[in-house]
Amino acid sequence: MVNLKPTKIIIKQIMINTPKILKTSEAERQFNDTLLHNFQLAFCSRELDMVMGFLHPQGMFWGMDYDSAKPIIYQMMYSEKKGARNLFNIKYEFVYSLDSNPGQPVLKLTIHNKEKPPYDEAALSKREIKKVDFEFAFTFQDGLIYEIRTAGITKKRSEMEFLERNN
């Protein structure tokens, strides 16, 4: 019996330090999904002013304020080396983060030069295919995107059903 007491304390400490999964109402989720779709379309269309219009003026984007993030976003869209300047096909997916901020919506973009299907991971990982991957995790406030960070671990929405039901 004496050995069980430290085990119970450890379990309580683990539960206290485990972050809760972010939950939003259905109305918030629908509004945020529309905002993410619009952001994705503006980003992939290389409409910098539209992208910046979706961002909260007091927000933090990759650890930078609004004005500091603008040239970084421009570079992502237009840079020859790391950006999507000469790549024309887009594969996108909306998933959730399971890293330090579990439940955050994540936009996964793969911008590539593969002309014909299939566009699965195996086909896009061939050496002759040029591609750029982005994984943006979002936080929302006042109907705008308040934070963008690079996502770590992600799961598809269908895989998150169990976690949503049981948390």
N, C-alpha and C positions, 0 to 999 in steps of 0.2 A: 504493500500500500504506500509506503514511503516513496517509492520510485515513480508513482503516478503523478504526484503533485507537481514536480518540475515539468513533466510532459504537458500537463494542462496549462501551465503558465506559458510555455513555449507556443502552444497552439493559439492562445489568446494574443500573444505578441505578433504572431504571423498574421492573424486576422486583422489586427489593428493596422499593420503596415501594408496590407494589400490594398491597392487603389480600387475603388468601386468603378464599375463600368458606367460610362456616361449614358444617361437615359434622357430622351426627349419625347414630348408628346407627338402624336401623329400629325397634328397641324404644323408644329415646328419642323418636323422631319420633312414634310412635303414642301414647305417654304424653303428650307435649307437645300433640299434636293434641286429645286428649281434654280436657286442661286448658284449651286455648283455646276449645273448644266450650262447656265449662262456664262459662268467663269470659264468653263472648259471650251465652249464655243469661241469666246473672245480670245482666249490664250492661243488656241489652235489656228485662229484666223489672223493672229499677230496684230490684234487691235489693242495696243498698249493703253490708250486712253480709256477704252471700255473696261479693261482688266483693272486699272487703277480706280475706276468708278465703283467697282464691287468691293473695294477694300475700305475698311474703317480708318478714318484719318488719325485716330489715336492708337491704332493697332500695332502689333508686333509681327514682323514677317521675317522668318529665319533669324530672329534675334535683333532685327533692325527696325527702326521706325519707318513710317510711310515714305518719307522723302528718300531715305537711304536705300530702301528696297526697290525703288523704281528702276535704277540702272541695272540691278541684278536681274529683274524680270525681263528687261529689254535684252540683256545678254543671253538669257535662257532662250528667248524667241529667235534671236538673230545671229548669235555667235556662230562663226564658221566651225570652230573647233568642238565646242561642247553643246551648242545650241541646235535648234531645229531649222536652220536657215535653208538648206537645200534638200530637206527631207519632206516628203509630201503625203505619205499615208499615215493615218492615225488610228491606233488601237487604244481604247479607253475602257476603264472599268472602275466602278464605285465599290469600295470595300470599307472595312472598319479597321482601326488600329487596335493592336493588342500589346502595345509597348507601354511606356510610362503613362500614357493617357488612353486607357482602353475605351473603346466605343466611339472615338472620334471618327467622323467620316473622312475617308481618304480617296483622293482621285489619283488613280494610276494611269499615266499616259506613256505610251510607247509610240514615238514618232520615228518612222522608218522609210526606207526607199524600196521595199519589196513591192513589185507591181501586181503580182497575181496571188490569189489565195493558195494555200491556207496561211493564216496569220497567227498560228499558234506559237508557243514558246520554242518548240523544236525548229520550226521553219525560220523564226526570227533570230535564232542563235547561230545561224550559219555565218561563216567568216566573211563572205562577200556582201552580206547585208549590213548596211550602216543604220544605226539606230541610236536614239537617245531615250532614256527612261527617266521619268519623273514620278515621285510618289509624294503628293502634297497632303498633309493632314491639316484639317481646318477646325477653327473655333469661330462661333458666330456671336455677334452682339448688335443690337439695334438694327436688325435686318441687313447687316453687312458682314463681310468676312473680317473677323477681328484678329485672327492669328493664322499664319501658315508656317508650318515646320515640315521638315523631312520626316516621313514616317519610318518606323523601324519594322516591327513585325505586323503583318496585316492578315486578315481573313476575309473571305468572300462573305457577302451578306447572307447567303443561304447557310453557310457554316456557322453563322452567329445566332441562328434561331434558338438553339439550345441554351446558349448563354443568356440571351434576352429573356427567355421563359423562366430561367432558374436563378436569376440574380435579383 
